[in-house]
Amino acid sequence: MFVSKRLIKKVYYFYLEDRIEGKRISIYLGTKEQVPKNISSAFDELVHKKTAEAFKIAQNSFQIRNLSVHEVLALEKLKIDYGLMQSFFPESFEAFKEDEFVRYAQGSTSVEGNSLSLQEATLVLNKGIAVSGKTIDEVKEIENMLYAAKVSAKIKEINENNIKKIHSAIMRGFDAKKPGEYRDGPMFITGSKLRPPSGDSVPGEMKKLFDWFNKNKEKIHPVEFVSEFHARFEEIHPFLDGNGRTGREILNTMLRNAGYPRAIINLENRQSYIGLLERLQINKEYCKFSKFVYLCLEKRAEEISKTIQENKTTIIRRLIS
C-alpha cells in the first residue's frame, strides 16, 4: 500500500493505492492539503476493495465446496491484514511470529500428551533453559518442534521427501521410532474406531495421496485444500510415531506458503480436532475439515485485525511521510 501523485494541469493530485494479482486499486485522496483529512477513510475503503477483489479472484480460480461466502471473505481479509502487519511493522511482525510459534509448538505437543505449559515451553524455546520436573523426552519434543520449523521454512512444495524431512526433524533423537522412515508394521490408534492401512500398504497409500494432491492443488481453495490434505494424511498415519505433529507442521507449512498465519491446535480444541478428524475419515468427508481450520484461523484474524486497527494512526502517518 502506498500514496502516489499525478500531475494534472500543474496541480498534484494524490491517491492511496495497492495492487493485487497485477491489478492496481486506487482511492482518490485529493490535493496535498486534503490528504490528511481523507486518508483514514481511504485506508478502510482500500482494504475493503482489495478484499472484495481477492474474493472475486478466489471465486474464479478455485472450487469452494465447504466454506461459506462470509468465511472466504474473512480469509481474504486475514491475508491482507497479515501482509499489512508485515509491511508496516516488520520488527513487531517477527515478535508476533515468535509468540505464535511458541503457542503452536506447545499446543501441538500437548495434543499428544506433552505436559509442558506455555510458560515452560517458552523457556525451552526462547531461553534454552531446562525445566525441572519434566522428562528429557518432553523437553526434546518441544526442541524438535523448533528444529522442524527451521526445516519446513525452506520448503516451498510439499512432497514425500519433504514430509520425511519434517518427520525426521520432529523425531530427532528418537531413533527407535525410525525418523524419516515409513512404518512397515500395523498401526493402532488408542481409543479410535479408525484402523490405518497396513505397513505394506503405506507407500501405495502415500502415492495415492500425492496423486490427489497433484490433481487438485491448483483447483481447490488453498484453505480447503490444505485441510483436506491433513485429514487424508492423518488417516494413513504413515509413521511409527509423530504423525500428528508431522501432519500439523505440514498443514502450517502449506498455510504459510499460501500467505496465512499458523493454525494453532492445542488442548483447548483437542477433543473437537480428534473427534472431527475421526468422523470425517470414517465417512470419507475429508473436505469438511476446512471448517475446523477456518475456526483456528478466525482467532488469528481477530488478533491481527485488532492490531491493525489499534495502530492505524501509525500506518497512516507512515503512508503520508
Secondary structure, DSSP 8 states (H G I E B T S, - for coil): -EEEEEEETTEEEEEEEEEETTEEEEEEEESTTTHHHHHHHHHHHHHHHHHHHHHHHHHHHSB--SS-HHHHHHHHHHHHHHHHHHHH-HHHHHHHHHHHHHHHHHHHHHHTT----HHHHHIIIII----TTS-HHHHHHHHHHHHHHHHHTT-SS--HHHHHHHHHHHTTT-GGG-TT----S----TT-S-----GGGHHHHHHHHHHHHHHHTTTB-HHHHHHHHHHHHHHH--SSS-HHHHHHHHHHHHHHHTT-------TTTHHHHHHHHHHHHHHT-GGGGHHHHHHHHHHHHHHHHHHHHHTHHHHHHHHH-
